[in-house]
Amino acid sequence: MFSVLEVENSGRKFRCRQILAFGALRALCCFSAIGLVGCGSSFSTNGITPIALENSKPGDPQWVLNNPALRHEIEGYASATSVNRGQTIKFFISTMDPSFTFEIFRMGWYQGAGARKVTDAVTLPGTQQVIPSPDPITGLVECRWQLSYSLTVPDKPEDPTDWTSGVYLAKLTAVPSGKQSYTIFVVRDDQRASQYLFQSSVTTYQAYNNWGGKSLYNNGIGGKGVKVSFNRPYAPGLQPSAASGAGAGEFLTTYQPVYETYPAGWEYNMVRFLERNGYDVTYSTDLDTHGNSALLLNHKAFLVVGHDEYWSMPMRNNVIRARDAGVNLAFFAANVSFWQIRFEPSILTGEPDRTQVCYKDTSDPVKGVLATINWRSLGMPEDEIIGVMYGADRVKSDIVVENTNSWVYAGTNLVAGNLLHGLLGYEVDMVQTGSPANVIVLANSPFPESGRPVQYSNMATYTAASGAVVFATGSMHWSWGLDDYNTPTVRPSVLSIDAQKVTDNVLMRFGAQSPDPSGP
């Protein structure tokens, strides 16, 4: 059942629907002239989430790069992958031009504009900084550039919409050439117990980043490295259509080569969906899950999106600890936690956790449970946590649903055998021998693989002993069904009302006042 009420904030009226379950408030969904602006079960400002209020502010489409820098014309990196409100983050910029402008945008929905400008552009002197050579043994490429700009993020505890937690892009524009690039960072709000915590997959960004000639793959000069540094810019993507994301890691576009998949990212599509619908979300990165054992415990659900392939042992332990404490886990992703990594301090500055290590074979001098090989080779398969695990890549197909009486499919008209077109790929997961005994398969999707029998990818869910529910799409492309960013210039549209409804069902269940393990 539901009742309707009207609330007002900063002179703006919102019409809200209280959704009641068994006589208790289950959710409050608020609407304005722009549509849905808030939906969830915990709110901080007259029943409206900080995300809904933030996205009611004017957006600015000028965040988009019009002239991407692809040959080091301008580029930069930040001193940290994330910063808490009230803390300081530093930026190190190199440009061939005598000056550049620096302006910061918060990424979201903003009535379709996609971002909001949070700082005015400032003009700074340009310096062409040194591109270091890779270490001949490890392949490590680490910069020690001069400081260009320092930002202390404001923190007003009474106003969570002042520098709202989110993904932020610093847009760099060289003057007079006009070449442009991004530097990406996340603003956290560690004090706010939002319903959902979104983890940005920066360790996977860095693994594929071949800036300076080396990555953890053979996409650079002279083979792969075994160590990569966060003290360097993110290179542009390998495909021409990935240029629009230059400097933003894999947030907007990816490093995938043309023979694998479209170079469209996944995280920003989910961000747009979450913020368009006003979900009560805050943001973090892999490094925060690694370094803060209590971080996930402050939330009802932990969200992993797209491609989060590289996890450290503390990351794995902290996610398991959260699940076992009743925190729900949603993996709108595939190939999650495939490789173990370690972190080391910067060899130049001594800052902790700025070097990411992954040998991928027995050449790692560290042996035993911390060896940087895949988790399943260590006897710790990822399906023990996720319910599914990586099975294949270069997949381009449809998700075939089953068990459509599940709560996951409530409100859809799907029946077993129906297709979610184009949402299976490009890496996909399967239920395997380590999956929990009570795992429920929600999709069983056939796909061909050259020289092998037809295989099947799975979407699945299970309930942990704590009552926490774990949900996994088993496909990276899921968020493409939620939002059409990057179409048609980078990829075709596969927008899906059914995928949107499934996502809403998962989020609404996970945002409930307490875990609800009843039902399939």
N, C-alpha and C positions, 0 to 999 in steps of 0.2 A: 504494500500500500504506500501512498505518498501524500504529502501535504505541500502546499505552496506558500512561500512567504517572500517578502521583498526586503532586501537590505540595501544600505547605501554606504559608499566609501568614496571619500574625496569628491563628493558631489555627483558621483556616477551611481545610478540605480541598477541593481542586479535582481532579477527574478530567479528565485531559487526553489528547487524541488527537494524536499526532504524524503528520502527513501527509507522506509521503516521495515525492519525484519524482526518478527517476534516481539514487536512493541518497542524495540530499541533502535536508535539512529544507526543505520548501516552506511549511509552515504548522503552527501549533500551536493547537488549539482546546480550550479549557478549559470545563468544566461544573461547576456546583454545584447545590444543591437548587433554585435559582431558574431553572436553565436555562443556556444558553450565556452565559459571562461573558468570553470572550476568544478572538479568532481572528485570527491574523496571522502574520507571519514575523519580527517583531522585538519582543522583550519585555524589560522592565526589572526585573521583580520576580518571581523564581522562575517565569519563563515566562508571566506574566499581565500584560496591558497595564495601564497606569495607568487607562485608561478603564474596564476591567472591574473593577478594584479600587474605583475611585471609585463606580461604580454598584452595588456590593455594600453600600455604606453606606445607612443608613435615609433614605428620601425623606420629603418633607413636602408633602402636597397643599394646605397653606395658602398656597401661592404664588399661587393663583388669586384674581383680583379678584372680590369679592362685590358691590361698590357702585362701579362705575367712574365716575370724574370726567369729565364730558363738557362742562363749562362753566367750565373754569379753576379749579375748586375746589381742586385740588392738582395740580401738575405740576412737571417738572424736566428738567434736562439735565446731561450729564457734560462734563468738560473735554477728553475725548478719546473717540474711538470704541473704542479698545482701549488696554490697558496691559499691559506685560510683568510677569511675576512679579518682585517686588522694587521695582516702581515705585509712584508715588503718583498717584491719580486724585481729582479734586474734583467735588463735586455742588452744584448750584445749584437750590434748590427754592423755589417760590412756593405759598402757600396762603392761603385766606380765613380759615382757622381759627387759633386762638391757638397751637396746637402740632400736631406730627405725629410719627408713628413711622416709623422707617427700618430696614429689614431687607433682607438680600441673599440671593438664592437662585441656585444654579447649576442650569442647565437640562440635563436628560438623561432617562434612562429611570427608574432607581431603582424597579425592580419595579412600574412602572406609575404611581407617584406623580408622575412628571414633573419633579421638581426636588428639590434638597436645600438646606435652610437652612444657610448658612455663617456668618451672624452673628446674634446675638440682636438683637431689636428694641431700638432706643434711641429715647428721646423727645427731640425737639428743638424749640426755639421756632419758631413759624410767622411768616412775613413774607409779606405780599402784595406781590409785586414788579411792576415796570412792564412792560406789554406795549407794545413800541415800535411806532411807525407804519412802514409800508413806505417805503423810499426811493422818491421819486417818479419816478426815472429807471430804476433797475434792479429795483425791487421788493424789494430786500434787507431782511429783517427779522432784526435781530441784537440779542440781549440782553446786558446787562452787569449781571448780578444779583449780589447779595451771596452770599458763600460760605456754604453750609449745613453741609457735612460733607466731611471729607477722609479718604481711606482709603489706607494703604500696604499693598499686597498682599504677604503673606508670601512668602518664597522660601527653601525648604529644598531645596537641590540633591539631597540624598539621598532626598527624598520628593516625587515629582512628583504625588502625590495630595493634597498640601496646597495648596489653591487651584489645583486642576487646571485647565489651559487649558480654556476653554469659554465659552459665552454665559451671561452673568449678568444677572439682573434685580433692581434695587433696587425693592422694593415700598414705596410711600409711602401712608400712611393718615392722613388728617386727623382731628384730635381737637378737638371731639367729634362732628363731622358724620359721620365714618366713610367719607367719600369716598376713593377709592383710584385710584392710577395707578402706572405703572412708569417707571423710567429704565433704559435698556439699555446694556450695555458688554460688551466681550470681554476676557478675560484670555488673553494669549499666553504661550507658553513657548518663546522664541526659541532657547534652548540645546538643546532636545530634538529630535532628528531622528526625529520620528514618521513613520510610513509615509504618512499622509494629512494634507494641510492643507486645512481647510474655510474658504472665504472667505465671510464674511457681507456681503451686498450693500447696505451702508449708503449708498452713493451713490444707489442707486435709491430706498431709503427716503426720503432727503432730497429727491430730485427731486419726489416726489409729496406730500411733507409740506406742508400748507397752513396750518400754525400761524402766527398773526399776520396771516392773510389772503392770503398769497402762496406759490406753489410754481412749479415750471417748467411748470405746466399751467394750464388755465382752470378750476380747481376752487377758486378763492379769490375775492377781491374785485377787480373791475376788470381782469380778464385776467391772463395769466401774467407771472411775473418772469423775469429772465435770470440772477439771482444768488440763491443760498439759503445760509443759514448753519447750521453745526452748533452754534452758540451759541444754541440755542432748543430747547424741548421738541418731541417728536413729537405732532402732533394726533391725536385719535381718528379712526377710520375714518369714511367717509361713510355706510355702511350701519349700521342699528341693531345688527345681529348682530356687527359688528366691535368693539363696545365692550369686549369682554373683553381686547383687546390694547392698550388705551389707554396710550400712552407708549412702546410697544415697537417703534415703527416698523412694518415689515412682517414682523417675525419671527413673530408669532402670527396676526395678521389683516392685511388690506391696505386700501389707500385706493380700491379699485376701486368705481365707482358701480354701482347695481343693474342697469343695462341692459347691463353688460359680463360680470360673472361673480360667483360667490359670493366673499365677502370673506375667504376662508380663506387663510392664508399657506402657505408651502411649506418654509421652512428648518427650522422646529421639527420637522416630521414626519421629515425626514432626520436631524436630530440624534437624535431618539428611536430611529430605526432603527439608526444607527451605534452608539449607546451601549448599546442593548439587546443588540447582538451583539458588543460588546467590541472594536470596531475601533480600531486604534492611531491616533487622530486628535488633532491640535491645531487651534486656531482662530485666525483673523485676520480682517481686514476689507479692503475695497478700498483704504483709505488706507494700509495696510501694504504691499500689493502695489505701490502707487504710490511709496512712500517708501523701500522697502528692496529693492534690486535683487538681493540674494543670498537673500532669504527663501525663495523657492520651491525653490531648489537644495538645500535641506536635507531634502527629502522625496521620496518616490517618486511621489506623485500629488497633483495639485491638483484640488480639488473645487469646482465652482460649482453652486449649487442654486437653482431657482425662477426668479428674475427679477433679472438683473444687467445692466441696460440701459445704464448710464453708466460709461464707462471713459476714463481719461486716457491720453495718449501714453505716459508711463512705465509705466502698468499694462500696456498692450498690448505694449510692448517687453520688459517683464520676463517676461510669460507666454510670448512667443515664445522668448526666451532660455532659459527653463526647458525648454520643449519640445525645443529644439535641443540641450540638454545631456542629454536622455534622461528628463526628468520627464514622466510620463504626465498627460494632462489628461482630466478627466471633467466633462461639462456635463449635469447632470441638470436641465435648464433649457431656456428658449427666449428669444428676443429678447435675447441676450447681446451686449454691446458694440455696441449700435446707434448711440448718440450719443457723440461725443467731448466730454469736459469738460476744463476747466482748474481748478486750485486757486489761490486767492489767500490772503494772510494776512487775519486778522480786521481789520476797519477800526477796531475799538475797542481791542483788546488787542495787536495785532501778531503773535499766535500764527500760525505757518505752517499753511497747508492747512485753514483753518476756513471758508473761503468757496468754494462750488462754483459754477462759471460755465458756463452753456450757453445761447447765444443761439438756436440751432437755425435760423439763417438768415444771410443776408449782412450783417445789421446789426452783426455782431460786428466791433469795431474791429481785432481781430487777424486778419490774413489768412494765407493759405498753409496749411501742414500742421497748424498748431495751431488753426485756425478751429473753433469749436464747432458743427459741423454733423454729419450722419451720416457714418460712416466710409466707406461705399461711395461717397459723393459726393466724397471725397478720394482715390479710387482705391485705398483700402485696405479692401476688403470683409471683413466679419468671417468669412465662410466660408473664407477662406484659413487661418485658425487653427482654427476650430471644426469645419469640414467641412460645416456647414449654416449658414443664416442666416435671419433673420426674414422671414416671408412673409405672415402674416395674423393677425388677432386676432378676438375674440368667437367663438372656435371651441368647440364642445361636442360631442365625438364620441369615436370609439374608435380606438386604434392597431391597424393591420393589419400583422401581421408578415410578413417574407419572409426569404429566405436563412437558414432555420432550422438549416442545418448549421453555422453559425458557432459559434465558441467562446462567443459571447455567450449563446446559447440552450442551452448544455450543461446536462443535468439537467432540462430542461423536456420536456413532451410536445407542445410547440407545433409545428405544421406551417404552411407558407405559407398565408396567408389567415385564420388564426385571429385573434381579436380580444382586445385588452386593453381591456376595457370601461371607458369613462368617463375614460380617461387622456390623451386628446388635447384640449388646450386650455390656457388660453384664448387665449394667443398661441402660435403654432406656427412652426417653421422648415422650410426646404426645402433640398435640394441645389441649388445654383445655379452660375453660370458660373465663380465664383472657387473652387469646391470643388476640393481636390486631385484629380489625375487618378486616383489609386488609391483614392478613397473607395468604400466598400462600403455600399450601402443595406440596412438591416436592417428597415425598416418603410416602407411606402408607403401612406399613410392618406388616403383621399379625404374631402373635406369640402365642403359647399356654401357658397357665398358669394353674397349677394344680387346679382343682375344680372350674374353672371359664370359662365363654365363651371366645372364641378367642378375643384377644385384638389387637390393632394396634398402632405401633409406627410411629412417623412422623419426617421427615426432612422438614424444612420450612424456609421461608424468608419473611420479610416485610420491608417496607420503612417507616421510621419515618418522622414526620412533618418537621424535619430539612433537610431532604434529605438523611440522613444517612441510609445505608442499613444494616440490621441485618440478619445474616445467621446462622442456627443451624442444625447440622447433626442429633441431637436426639439420638446419639449412641456414647458410649465411644470408641468403637473399630475402629472408622473411620481411625485413623492414622496408623493402622496395614495394611490398604490397600495402604499406601504410601511408606512403607519401611519395609524390612524383618528382621530388628534387632530382636533378640531373637528367631528366627526360626533356626532349628527345635527343639532346646533343651528345650525351655520353652513353646512354642505354635506352632501350625501349620501355614503355610504360607497362607495368604488370600490377597496377593498382587493384586492390581486392577488398570489397566491402566485407566479405567473409573473414579475411585475415584481420581486418580492423576490429571486427566484432570479437573474434577469438582473443585478440590482444586485450581488448577492454575487459572481457570475462576474466582473464588471468589477472590483470591488474586490480580489478575490483575485488576479486576473491583474496588476493594477496594483501590488499590494503584494509581488509576487515579488521575489527578490533582485536581478534585473536585468531590463530590458525584454526581452520575448520576442516578436519580430515574426513568428514563424512562424504559419502558418494564416490563414484568412480572418477 
